[in-house]
Amino acid sequence: MGVAVRPEPAARRQYIVRLAKNGLAAGADVTEVAYRLGFDYPQHLSRMFKNITGMTPGEYRGRFRNNDL
């Protein structure tokens, strides 16, 4: 039987996503943002981001860029 991993508290997940949004809006790529936030794998940030926002970090970044034009 595997070791159970405690899920992040909701407030912490939302804080992480807010920091990720700031990094993406500043032009950083998803991998860079994930590593800066302490993720070992960018996919983990992507999954958390999509669960909270309903879109992937790449989709968010694309929308931000399109609105910035």
Rosetta constraint file for C-alpha pairs under 8 A:
AtomPair CA 8 CA 12 HARMONIC 6.42 0.50
AtomPair CA 8 CA 13 HARMONIC 6.23 0.50
AtomPair CA 9 CA 13 HARMONIC 6.40 0.50
AtomPair CA 10 CA 14 HARMONIC 6.24 0.50
AtomPair CA 11 CA 15 HARMONIC 6.17 0.50
AtomPair CA 12 CA 16 HARMONIC 6.15 0.50
AtomPair CA 13 CA 17 HARMONIC 6.23 0.50
AtomPair CA 13 CA 48 HARMONIC 7.26 0.50
AtomPair CA 14 CA 18 HARMONIC 6.14 0.50
AtomPair CA 14 CA 52 HARMONIC 7.27 0.50
AtomPair CA 15 CA 19 HARMONIC 6.31 0.50
AtomPair CA 16 CA 20 HARMONIC 6.13 0.50
AtomPair CA 16 CA 37 HARMONIC 7.38 0.50
AtomPair CA 17 CA 21 HARMONIC 6.08 0.50
AtomPair CA 17 CA 48 HARMONIC 7.59 0.50
AtomPair CA 17 CA 49 HARMONIC 5.76 0.50
AtomPair CA 17 CA 52 HARMONIC 7.69 0.50
AtomPair CA 18 CA 22 HARMONIC 6.39 0.50
AtomPair CA 19 CA 23 HARMONIC 6.33 0.50
AtomPair CA 20 CA 24 HARMONIC 6.08 0.50
AtomPair CA 20 CA 33 HARMONIC 6.14 0.50
AtomPair CA 20 CA 34 HARMONIC 7.56 0.50
AtomPair CA 20 CA 37 HARMONIC 7.78 0.50
AtomPair CA 21 CA 25 HARMONIC 5.94 0.50
AtomPair CA 21 CA 57 HARMONIC 7.81 0.50
AtomPair CA 21 CA 60 HARMONIC 7.80 0.50
AtomPair CA 22 CA 26 HARMONIC 6.18 0.50
AtomPair CA 23 CA 27 HARMONIC 6.63 0.50
AtomPair CA 23 CA 28 HARMONIC 5.62 0.50
AtomPair CA 23 CA 33 HARMONIC 6.07 0.50
AtomPair CA 24 CA 28 HARMONIC 5.08 0.50
AtomPair CA 24 CA 29 HARMONIC 6.32 0.50
AtomPair CA 24 CA 30 HARMONIC 6.96 0.50
AtomPair CA 24 CA 33 HARMONIC 7.16 0.50
AtomPair CA 24 CA 57 HARMONIC 7.49 0.50
AtomPair CA 24 CA 60 HARMONIC 7.83 0.50
AtomPair CA 24 CA 61 HARMONIC 5.67 0.50
AtomPair CA 25 CA 61 HARMONIC 6.34 0.50
AtomPair CA 25 CA 64 HARMONIC 6.40 0.50
AtomPair CA 25 CA 65 HARMONIC 7.74 0.50
AtomPair CA 27 CA 61 HARMONIC 7.86 0.50
AtomPair CA 28 CA 32 HARMONIC 6.30 0.50
AtomPair CA 28 CA 33 HARMONIC 6.41 0.50
AtomPair CA 29 CA 33 HARMONIC 6.33 0.50
AtomPair CA 30 CA 34 HARMONIC 6.08 0.50
AtomPair CA 30 CA 42 HARMONIC 6.90 0.50
AtomPair CA 30 CA 46 HARMONIC 7.88 0.50
AtomPair CA 30 CA 57 HARMONIC 6.45 0.50
AtomPair CA 30 CA 58 HARMONIC 6.93 0.50
AtomPair CA 31 CA 35 HARMONIC 6.27 0.50
AtomPair CA 31 CA 42 HARMONIC 5.32 0.50
AtomPair CA 32 CA 36 HARMONIC 6.16 0.50
AtomPair CA 33 CA 37 HARMONIC 6.20 0.50
AtomPair CA 34 CA 38 HARMONIC 6.46 0.50
AtomPair CA 34 CA 39 HARMONIC 5.31 0.50
AtomPair CA 34 CA 40 HARMONIC 7.75 0.50
AtomPair CA 34 CA 41 HARMONIC 7.24 0.50
AtomPair CA 34 CA 42 HARMONIC 5.11 0.50
AtomPair CA 34 CA 45 HARMONIC 5.90 0.50
AtomPair CA 35 CA 39 HARMONIC 5.22 0.50
AtomPair CA 35 CA 40 HARMONIC 6.61 0.50
AtomPair CA 35 CA 41 HARMONIC 7.58 0.50
AtomPair CA 35 CA 42 HARMONIC 7.05 0.50
AtomPair CA 39 CA 44 HARMONIC 6.92 0.50
AtomPair CA 39 CA 45 HARMONIC 6.81 0.50
AtomPair CA 40 CA 44 HARMONIC 7.96 0.50
AtomPair CA 41 CA 45 HARMONIC 7.47 0.50
AtomPair CA 42 CA 46 HARMONIC 6.33 0.50
AtomPair CA 43 CA 47 HARMONIC 6.08 0.50
AtomPair CA 44 CA 48 HARMONIC 6.28 0.50
AtomPair CA 45 CA 49 HARMONIC 5.90 0.50
AtomPair CA 46 CA 50 HARMONIC 6.08 0.50
AtomPair CA 46 CA 56 HARMONIC 5.98 0.50
AtomPair CA 46 CA 57 HARMONIC 6.03 0.50
AtomPair CA 47 CA 51 HARMONIC 6.16 0.50
AtomPair CA 47 CA 56 HARMONIC 7.59 0.50
AtomPair CA 48 CA 52 HARMONIC 6.35 0.50
AtomPair CA 49 CA 53 HARMONIC 5.92 0.50
AtomPair CA 49 CA 54 HARMONIC 7.60 0.50
AtomPair CA 49 CA 55 HARMONIC 7.19 0.50
AtomPair CA 49 CA 56 HARMONIC 6.32 0.50
AtomPair CA 49 CA 57 HARMONIC 6.48 0.50
AtomPair CA 50 CA 54 HARMONIC 4.76 0.50
AtomPair CA 50 CA 55 HARMONIC 4.71 0.50
AtomPair CA 50 CA 56 HARMONIC 4.89 0.50
AtomPair CA 50 CA 57 HARMONIC 7.22 0.50
AtomPair CA 51 CA 55 HARMONIC 7.77 0.50
AtomPair CA 55 CA 59 HARMONIC 5.97 0.50
AtomPair CA 55 CA 60 HARMONIC 6.44 0.50
AtomPair CA 56 CA 60 HARMONIC 6.26 0.50
AtomPair CA 57 CA 61 HARMONIC 6.07 0.50
AtomPair CA 58 CA 62 HARMONIC 6.13 0.50
AtomPair CA 59 CA 63 HARMONIC 6.20 0.50
AtomPair CA 60 CA 64 HARMONIC 6.15 0.50
AtomPair CA 61 CA 65 HARMONIC 6.18 0.50
AtomPair CA 62 CA 66 HARMONIC 6.14 0.50
AtomPair CA 63 CA 67 HARMONIC 6.16 0.50
AtomPair CA 64 CA 68 HARMONIC 6.12 0.50
AtomPair CA 65 CA 69 HARMONIC 6.65 0.50
